[in-house]
Amino acid sequence: MLSLRLWAASQPSTEIRLEVDAREISRHLIHAREEIPVKPGPLALWYPKWIPGTHSPAGPVQNLGGLYLEKPDGQRIPWRRDEGEVYRIECTVPDGTDRLIVRLDYICNQSSVNSEGVDSFGNAQLGVVDWNTCLLYPESGSIDEVSASVRLLFPAGWKYGTSLRAAREEPGVVEFAAETLRDVVDSPLIMGENFRTIDFKSKNFPPVYMHLVSEFLQAIQLEAGLIGHYSNLVNEAAALYGGAHFDSYHFLVTCSDQIGVVGLEHLSSSMDGVREQVMIDEKKREGSGTATLLPHEFSHSWCGKHRRPAGMLTSSFHSPERTGLLWVYEGLTQYLGDLLAVRSGLISTTNYIASTAACMEYLQQHQGRRWRPLEDTAIANHILRASSSNWAGLRRNQDYYDEGALLWLEADAIIRQKSDGRRSLDDFCRKFMGAERKDKIVPYDRSEVVRTLQGLADYDWEKFIHERVDVTQEALPLTVVERCGYRLQYATKPSALVRNLEETYKFITLASSLGLVLLEDGTIGDVISLSPADKAKLAPGMKVEGVNGRKFSRERLLDAVADSVTRRQVEFLVMQGDTYRTLVVAYADGPKYLELVRDPGKPDLLMTIAKPIAP
């Protein structure tokens, strides 16, 4: 059995001084100067590699545009990259030298798939600074034993938001109080010309702030009703977890079509990058998934940052993380984020039910579960992140998110049934992640998860988790549907939520009927394995030019699926490369979209779960 201890950081023994000059961020450049206490002799320095929250070795080292090591008098010190590890730099500190000066230039490229949320980037109106892009740190010692004091220079007239505490400030310059290296890297910053801060006050709970920045001033003018929902979010989280382990919390929201869409968790803040109009347009907010983004990242402060799998709690940014428990870290957060969204009014109960059905429809298409168990999607998560549109269901995606959420929904239903409604997963949250744990980070292993569940309901939780997580499956387990008081059936039209998603992301889903997902121009994005489309030899990348003898359009494709009841087939004219082919899909069941429907003979646990619990 893994022996766990509370993560109590020792007193920092080394202080790094870091100055970050972001005044040229509009030119996609950041310049940094770092002062590191050293001793003469061989020295190894690391550029941060495993950034907490990314679950991957993807620190953007490729974006360094200059790296110089110097003595305090400016004399250059030669360095060499470790040939077997590109993040590691080696040098020899000359005799009589007690401080090493590191100068680096960072090229602010747009974030890549694996480094979203940990890149620095910006434009003429706003910017994002992630400190991991601007520093090196000594190989010896823990990131909890090294502190860093940060001084930031930023464009004139801009304002900023971060969870770091300002010690000194003047126009265009801010100096932050020294924090451990772990905390500094965990505290990104946003800044910009159009900037707004909203203060959410809640009784017996630390202050929570939302900082918004955008190129377009109107994009950050949230309506009072939406602000009220976010205020409800804070209150619902306080009720769910029973308190907090942070002194204050900061939502860092960029509303921009130029800056990447991203969500990344931090202990006392979250980086939430959304499209420009999303925060002022309800339809775009729900259609893009943004309605659940902030609740998800907020929940991570408890689930993932405060309570962290022991294998993901390392003493450096270069030690590999063991990510097999992401079905808790991300899966439980996915469940709780959606739950807080509906409890706070950010999404309707109708869309909560529709999104649960859409999740099931999506997951049951993944034939990859026959060879890859859910746990393997967690262990191999970073090689699944850059998802391929070709036969995605055969390899599986990061299913520990959505399938993990279904696991925790079923666990909630089991606890409620076994306790006759006296206990629920809300009690698990307070026991497992509650405010009585005063340390900022508390590691756990799987056995603690099982013990805590067992303390709430007498059930074979180890078997339940084993069957959902450890072994391959022929099909998606759907016992959760009956437990929640519902049944599954097929509708002839997509839900309003799914149609909104289709309009937002410009695609057409026929996954449950023909087994196809297409872009609006007719390009086949995915083919579901063993579906009618698969048997007809349609393939991802083909472009549909005609349907049933007529030029392709969304409307004609949907008409053809409806006509399949009579014609018993759908005929496609497709282009592959420069070759036209006619392929016939044998299908006779018409439009099919999975939906959840109430079973009046059973209690409606789903709506019981969705009820607000804050006073």
C-alpha positions in Angstrom: 0.0 0.0 0.0 1.2 3.5 -0.9 2.1 5.5 2.2 0.8 9.0 2.0 1.6 12.1 3.9 0.2 15.6 4.0 2.2 17.8 1.6 3.6 20.5 3.8 6.3 22.5 2.1 9.5 23.2 3.9 10.8 26.8 4.3 12.3 28.0 1.0 16.1 28.1 1.2 16.9 29.6 -2.2 15.3 32.7 -3.7 15.3 33.4 -7.5 14.8 36.9 -8.7 12.9 37.0 -11.9 12.2 40.1 -14.0 9.8 39.6 -17.0 9.6 42.4 -19.6 6.4 41.9 -21.5 6.2 45.4 -23.1 6.8 43.8 -26.5 4.2 41.1 -26.2 2.3 42.7 -29.1 5.4 41.8 -31.2 5.2 38.3 -29.8 8.3 38.7 -27.7 9.0 38.5 -23.9 12.4 39.2 -22.4 13.4 37.8 -19.0 16.3 38.3 -16.6 16.8 35.8 -13.8 19.2 35.9 -10.9 19.9 32.5 -9.3 22.1 31.8 -6.2 24.8 29.3 -7.1 28.0 27.7 -6.0 31.1 27.2 -8.2 31.3 23.9 -10.1 29.0 21.9 -12.3 25.4 23.1 -12.5 22.3 21.7 -14.1 19.3 23.9 -14.9 15.9 22.9 -16.2 13.3 24.6 -18.4 9.9 23.5 -16.9 8.7 20.4 -18.7 5.8 18.9 -16.8 3.5 21.8 -16.1 0.8 20.8 -13.5 -2.6 20.7 -15.2 -1.4 19.8 -18.6 -0.7 16.2 -17.6 2.0 16.0 -20.3 5.8 16.7 -20.8 5.0 19.7 -23.0 6.6 22.8 -21.6 7.1 25.0 -24.7 11.0 24.9 -24.8 10.9 25.1 -28.6 9.9 28.8 -28.3 13.1 30.0 -26.7 14.6 32.7 -28.9 17.7 33.4 -26.9 19.4 31.9 -23.8 22.5 33.5 -22.2 24.2 32.5 -18.9 26.4 35.2 -17.3 28.4 36.2 -14.3 27.1 39.3 -12.4 29.8 41.3 -14.2 28.3 40.3 -17.6 30.9 37.7 -18.6 29.3 34.9 -20.6 29.3 31.3 -19.2 29.2 28.6 -21.9 26.4 26.1 -21.6 25.4 22.8 -23.3 22.1 21.1 -23.7 21.8 17.6 -22.4 21.9 15.4 -25.5 19.3 13.0 -24.1 17.0 15.6 -22.5 16.3 18.9 -24.4 14.9 20.6 -21.3 18.1 20.2 -19.3 21.0 22.7 -19.6 24.5 22.1 -18.2 27.2 24.6 -17.3 30.2 25.1 -15.0 30.0 28.0 -12.6 33.4 29.8 -12.3 35.2 30.1 -9.0 34.2 33.1 -7.0 30.7 33.3 -8.5 27.7 33.2 -6.1 25.0 34.4 -8.5 24.1 33.3 -12.0 22.4 35.7 -14.4 20.1 34.0 -16.9 18.8 36.1 -19.8 16.2 34.6 -22.2 13.9 35.7 -24.9 10.6 33.9 -25.4 8.8 33.8 -28.7 5.1 34.1 -28.1 3.7 31.7 -30.6 0.0 30.6 -30.3 -0.3 27.7 -28.0 0.0 24.2 -29.3 -2.5 21.4 -28.6 -0.4 20.0 -25.7 0.8 23.3 -24.3 -2.6 25.2 -24.2 -2.7 27.2 -21.0 1.0 27.2 -20.3 2.2 29.5 -23.2 2.7 33.2 -23.1 1.1 35.1 -26.0 -0.7 38.3 -26.8 -1.4 41.1 -29.2 -1.7 44.9 -29.2 -4.6 44.9 -26.8 -4.1 42.1 -24.4 -1.6 39.4 -23.2 -1.2 36.2 -21.2 2.0 35.5 -19.2 2.8 32.0 -17.9 5.9 32.3 -15.8 7.1 28.8 -16.8 7.9 30.2 -20.2 10.3 32.7 -18.7 12.6 30.9 -16.4 15.1 28.1 -15.7 15.5 26.5 -12.2 18.2 24.5 -10.5 18.0 20.7 -10.7 18.9 20.2 -7.1 16.2 20.9 -4.4 12.5 20.9 -4.5 10.3 23.5 -6.1 8.9 24.0 -2.6 12.3 24.8 -1.3 13.0 27.5 -4.0 11.2 30.8 -3.9 10.8 33.3 -6.6 10.1 37.0 -6.5 8.7 38.3 -9.8 8.9 41.8 -11.2 6.8 42.4 -14.3 7.0 45.3 -16.8 3.9 45.6 -19.0 2.5 48.0 -21.6 1.5 51.5 -20.5 -2.1 51.9 -19.6 -2.8 48.2 -19.2 -4.2 46.5 -16.2 -3.6 43.0 -14.9 -5.1 40.1 -13.0 -3.4 37.2 -11.1 -3.5 35.4 -7.9 0.0 36.5 -7.0 0.1 39.2 -4.3 1.4 42.6 -5.4 4.1 44.0 -3.0 4.9 47.2 -4.9 3.3 48.8 -7.9 3.7 51.8 -10.2 2.5 52.5 -13.7 3.6 49.8 -16.0 5.6 47.9 -13.3 4.5 45.5 -10.5 6.6 43.6 -8.0 5.0 40.5 -6.5 5.7 39.0 -3.1 8.0 36.1 -3.1 6.3 32.7 -3.4 7.6 29.1 -3.8 8.5 28.2 -7.3 5.6 25.8 -7.3 3.1 28.6 -6.5 4.6 31.1 -8.9 4.3 28.7 -11.9 0.8 27.9 -10.7 -0.2 31.6 -10.8 -0.4 32.9 -14.4 -1.3 36.5 -15.3 -3.6 38.2 -17.8 -3.4 41.9 -18.8 -4.8 44.3 -21.3 -6.2 47.7 -22.3 -9.9 46.7 -21.9 -10.0 45.2 -18.4 -12.7 44.6 -15.9 -12.8 43.0 -12.4 -16.0 41.6 -10.8 -15.9 40.9 -7.1 -18.1 38.0 -5.8 -18.8 38.4 -2.1 -20.0 35.4 -0.2 -20.5 34.8 3.5 -17.9 32.7 5.3 -15.9 32.1 2.1 -12.8 33.7 0.8 -13.1 36.5 -1.8 -13.5 35.4 -5.4 -12.8 37.7 -8.4 -13.4 37.5 -12.1 -10.9 39.4 -14.3 -11.9 39.9 -17.9 -9.9 41.2 -20.8 -10.7 41.6 -24.5 -9.8 43.6 -27.6 -13.5 44.6 -27.7 -14.7 46.6 -24.7 -18.4 45.4 -25.1 -17.3 41.8 -24.8 -16.6 42.1 -21.1 -19.8 43.9 -20.2 -21.6 41.0 -18.6 -25.3 41.2 -18.0 -26.5 41.3 -14.4 -28.2 38.0 -14.7 -25.1 36.2 -15.8 -23.1 37.9 -13.0 -25.8 36.5 -10.7 -25.3 33.0 -12.0 -21.5 33.3 -11.4 -22.3 34.6 -7.9 -24.5 31.5 -7.4 -21.6 29.4 -8.6 -19.4 30.6 -5.8 -22.2 30.0 -3.2 -22.9 26.5 -4.6 -19.2 25.6 -4.5 -19.0 26.8 -0.9 -22.0 24.6 0.0 -20.7 21.6 -1.9 -17.2 21.6 -0.5 -17.8 23.1 2.9 -15.2 25.8 2.6 -11.9 26.5 0.8 -8.2 26.1 1.1 -7.2 29.3 -0.7 -7.1 32.9 0.6 -8.7 34.2 -2.6 -9.6 32.9 -6.0 -9.3 34.6 -9.4 -11.0 33.6 -12.7 -8.7 34.9 -15.5 -10.9 35.3 -18.5 -9.7 36.3 -22.0 -12.5 37.1 -24.5 -10.8 37.0 -27.8 -11.0 35.4 -31.3 -7.2 35.9 -31.6 -6.1 34.3 -28.3 -6.6 30.5 -28.0 -9.6 28.9 -26.4 -8.3 27.2 -23.2 -9.2 26.1 -19.7 -6.4 25.3 -17.2 -6.7 24.9 -13.5 -4.6 26.4 -10.8 -4.9 26.3 -7.0 -6.0 29.9 -6.6 -7.0 30.8 -10.1 -8.0 29.4 -13.5 -7.0 30.4 -17.1 -10.3 30.6 -19.1 -9.8 31.6 -22.7 -13.1 32.0 -24.6 -14.2 33.5 -27.9 -14.8 37.2 -28.1 -18.6 37.3 -27.9 -19.2 34.2 -25.7 -19.7 36.0 -22.4 -22.3 38.3 -23.8 -24.2 35.8 -26.0 -26.1 33.0 -24.2 -26.5 30.9 -27.3 -22.8 31.0 -28.1 -22.0 30.4 -24.4 -24.0 27.1 -24.3 -23.1 26.1 -27.9 -19.4 26.4 -27.3 -19.4 24.6 -23.9 -18.2 27.8 -22.1 -21.2 27.6 -19.7 -19.5 24.7 -18.0 -15.9 25.9 -18.4 -15.5 28.1 -15.4 -17.4 25.7 -13.0 -15.1 22.9 -14.2 -11.9 24.9 -13.6 -13.2 26.2 -10.3 -13.9 22.7 -9.1 -10.3 21.7 -10.0 -9.1 23.9 -7.1 -10.5 21.2 -4.8 -10.3 18.2 -7.1 -6.9 18.0 -8.7 -5.0 20.9 -7.1 -5.9 20.6 -3.4 -6.5 16.8 -3.4 -4.1 15.5 -6.0 -3.2 11.9 -7.0 0.1 11.0 -5.3 1.6 10.0 -8.6 1.0 13.5 -10.0 2.5 15.3 -7.0 6.2 15.7 -7.9 9.0 17.8 -6.4 10.1 19.3 -9.7 8.8 20.3 -13.1 10.9 17.6 -14.8 9.8 14.6 -12.9 7.3 12.5 -14.9 3.7 12.4 -13.5 1.8 9.1 -13.2 -1.6 10.0 -14.5 -3.6 6.7 -14.1 -6.0 8.4 -11.6 -7.2 11.1 -14.1 -10.6 9.4 -14.1 -10.8 10.9 -10.6 -8.8 14.1 -11.2 -10.6 15.0 -14.4 -13.6 12.7 -14.4 -14.9 13.7 -11.0 -14.2 17.4 -11.9 -16.1 17.0 -15.2 -19.1 15.7 -13.2 -18.9 18.3 -10.5 -18.3 21.2 -13.0 -21.5 20.2 -14.9 -23.3 19.9 -11.6 -22.3 23.3 -10.4 -23.3 24.8 -13.7 -26.8 23.5 -13.5 -27.2 24.3 -9.8 -26.0 27.8 -10.3 -28.3 28.4 -13.4 -25.5 28.7 -15.9 -27.1 25.8 -17.8 -30.8 24.8 -17.8 -32.0 21.4 -16.4 -33.2 20.6 -20.0 -29.7 21.1 -21.4 -28.2 19.2 -18.4 -30.3 16.2 -19.4 -29.5 16.7 -23.1 -25.8 17.0 -22.5 -25.8 13.7 -20.5 -27.6 12.0 -23.4 -25.1 13.4 -25.9 -22.2 12.2 -23.7 -23.6 8.7 -23.8 -24.2 8.8 -27.5 -20.6 10.0 -28.1 -19.0 7.4 -25.8 -20.9 4.4 -27.0 -19.5 4.9 -30.5 -15.9 4.2 -29.2 -15.1 0.6 -30.2 -11.7 1.2 -28.8 -12.9 0.2 -25.4 -12.7 -3.4 -26.6 -8.9 -3.2 -26.5 -8.1 -0.2 -24.3 -9.6 0.1 -20.8 -10.6 3.5 -19.4 -7.5 3.7 -17.2 -5.2 3.5 -20.3 -6.8 6.6 -21.7 -5.6 8.3 -18.5 -2.1 6.8 -18.5 -1.6 7.6 -22.2 -3.6 10.9 -22.0 -1.1 13.2 -23.6 -0.7 11.1 -26.7 -4.5 11.1 -27.1 -4.8 14.9 -26.6 -4.0 15.9 -30.2 -7.1 14.0 -31.4 -7.2 12.6 -34.9 -10.4 12.8 -36.9 -9.6 9.5 -38.5 -11.3 6.6 -36.8 -11.2 8.3 -33.4 -13.5 5.7 -31.9 -11.0 2.9 -32.6 -8.2 4.5 -30.6 -10.5 6.3 -28.0 -10.0 9.9 -27.0 -9.5 11.3 -23.5 -12.5 9.3 -22.3 -11.5 9.7 -18.6 -13.3 13.0 -18.8 -16.8 12.1 -20.0 -16.8 8.4 -19.1 -15.3 9.3 -15.8 -18.1 11.8 -15.3 -20.7 9.0 -16.0 -18.9 6.8 -13.4 -19.3 9.5 -10.8 -22.9 10.2 -11.7 -23.6 6.5 -11.1 -21.7 6.6 -7.9 -23.8 9.5 -6.7 -27.0 7.6 -7.6 -25.8 4.4 -5.8 -25.0 6.4 -2.6 -28.4 8.0 -2.7 -30.2 4.7 -3.3 -28.3 2.8 -0.6 -28.8 5.5 2.0 -32.5 6.2 1.1 -31.5 9.7 0.1 -29.7 10.6 3.4 -26.3 10.8 1.7 -24.9 11.7 -1.7 -21.7 12.5 -3.5 -22.0 15.9 -2.0 -21.0 14.2 1.3 -18.1 12.6 -0.5 -16.9 16.0 -1.7 -16.9 17.4 1.8 -15.2 14.4 3.4 -12.6 13.9 0.6 -11.9 17.5 -0.4 -13.5 19.5 2.4 -12.2 22.6 4.2 -11.1 20.7 7.3 -7.9 19.8 5.4 -5.8 22.9 6.0 -2.8 21.9 3.9 -2.8 23.4 0.4 -2.0 20.1 -1.3 -3.0 16.7 0.1 -2.1 13.6 -2.0 -4.3 10.5 -2.2 -4.3 7.1 -3.8 -7.1 4.8 -5.1 -7.6 3.0 -1.8 -8.6 6.3 -0.1 -11.2 6.9 -2.8 -12.7 3.5 -2.2 -12.6 3.8 1.6 -14.4 7.2 1.5 -17.1 5.8 -0.8 -17.5 2.8 1.5 -18.0 5.1 4.5 -21.0 6.6 2.7 -22.7 3.5 1.4 -22.2 -0.2 1.9 -21.4 -1.4 -1.7 -18.6 -3.3 -3.5 -16.9 -0.1 -4.7 -13.7 -1.8 -5.6 -15.6 -4.1 -8.0 -17.6 -1.2 -9.4 -14.4 0.8 -10.1 -12.6 -2.3 -11.5 -15.3 -3.0 -14.0 -15.5 0.6 -15.1 -11.8 1.5 -15.1 -9.5 -1.5 -15.3 -10.8 -3.8 -17.9 -11.9 -3.7 -21.5 -15.6 -3.7 -22.4 -17.8 -4.8 -25.2 -20.1 -1.8 -24.8 -20.5 1.4 -22.7 -22.0 0.5 -19.3 -25.4 2.1 -19.1 -26.9 1.0 -15.8 -26.6 4.6 -14.7 -29.6 5.4 -16.8 -32.0 3.2 -14.9 -30.5 4.2 -11.5 -31.3 7.8 -12.3 -34.9 7.1 -13.2 -34.6 7.4 -17.0 -34.6 5.3 -20.1 -32.9 5.7 -23.5 -34.7 6.0 -26.7 -34.1 7.5 -30.2 -35.6 10.8 -31.3 -36.0 11.9 -34.9 -34.5 15.3 -34.3 -31.4 16.4 -32.3 -31.9 18.3 -29.1 -31.7 22.0 -29.1 -28.3 21.7 -27.3 -26.9 19.4 -30.0 -28.3 21.6 -32.8 -26.6 24.6 -31.2 -23.3 22.7 -31.0 -23.7 21.8 -34.7 -24.2 25.4 -35.6 -21.4 26.7 -33.5 -18.8 24.2 -34.7 -20.1 23.8 -38.2 -20.7 20.0 -38.4 -23.5 17.5 -39.0 -23.8 14.5 -36.7 -25.4 11.3 -38.0 -23.5 9.1 -35.6 -26.5 7.0 -34.3 -28.0 6.5 -37.8 -25.5 6.2 -40.7 -22.5 6.3 -38.4 -21.1 9.6 -39.9 -19.9 12.9 -38.7 -19.4 15.5 -41.4 -18.3 19.1 -41.7 -20.8 21.5 -43.3 -18.9 21.4 -46.6 -19.5 17.7 -46.9 -16.0 16.5 -45.7 -16.3 13.3 -43.7 -14.8 14.0 -40.3 -15.3 10.5 -38.8 -16.8 7.2 -39.5 -18.1 5.0 -36.7 -16.6 1.5 -36.7 -19.2 -1.3 -37.5 -21.8 1.3 -38.6 -23.7 1.3 -41.9 -21.3 3.9 -43.3 -18.3 1.8 -42.3 -19.8 -1.3 -44.0 -20.3 0.9 -47.2 -16.5 1.7 -47.1 -17.0 5.4 -46.5 -13.8 6.9 -44.9 -12.7 10.0 -43.1 -11.4 12.7 -45.4 -13.7 11.8 -48.3 -15.8 14.7 -49.5 -19.5 14.2 -50.1 -20.4 16.0 -53.4 -23.9 14.4 -53.9 -26.6 12.6 -52.0 -29.3 10.5 -53.7 -28.4 12.0 -57.1 -28.6 15.7 -56.0 -25.8 18.2 -55.0 -24.8 17.9 -51.4 -26.2 20.2 -48.7 -27.1 19.8 -45.1 -30.8 19.8 -45.9 -30.6 17.3 -48.7 -28.4 15.0 -46.5 -31.0 15.1 -43.7 -33.8 14.5 -46.2 -32.0 11.5 -47.6 -31.7 10.0 -44.1 -35.4 10.5 -43.6 -36.1 8.9 -47.0 -34.1 5.9 -46.0 -37.2 4.4 -44.4 -38.7 4.2 -47.9 -35.6 3.8 -50.1 -33.8 1.6 -47.6 -30.5 3.1 -48.6 -28.6 6.4 -49.0 -26.5 6.9 -52.1 -23.4 9.1 -51.8 -21.2 10.6 -54.6 -17.9 11.2 -52.9 -14.5 12.6 -54.0 -11.4 11.0 -52.7 -8.3 12.7 -53.9 -9.2 13.5 -57.5 -11.4 10.5 -58.0 -15.2 10.4 -57.8 -16.9 7.3 -56.4 -20.5 6.3 -55.8 -21.0 4.4 -52.5 -24.4 3.1 -51.2 -25.1 2.9 -47.5 -27.6 0.2 -46.7 -29.8 1.8 -44.0 -33.6 1.9 -43.4 -34.2 3.4 -39.9 -34.4 7.1 -40.6 -33.0 9.9 -38.3 -31.8 8.7 -34.9 -30.6 10.9 -32.0 -30.2 9.4 -28.5 -32.2 11.0 -25.8 -32.9 10.5 -22.1 -36.6 10.1 -21.2 -38.1 9.9 -17.7 -39.3 6.6 -16.4 -42.3 7.6 -14.3 -42.0 4.3 -12.3 -38.7 5.4 -10.7 -37.6 8.4 -8.7 -36.0 11.2 -10.7 -32.6 11.2 -9.2 -31.1 13.3 -12.0 -33.3 16.3 -11.1 -32.7 15.6 -7.4 -29.0 15.8 -8.0 -29.4 19.0 -10.0 -31.2 20.9 -7.3 -29.3 23.9 -5.8 -28.0 23.2 -2.3 -26.7 26.7 -1.3 -28.8 28.6 1.2 
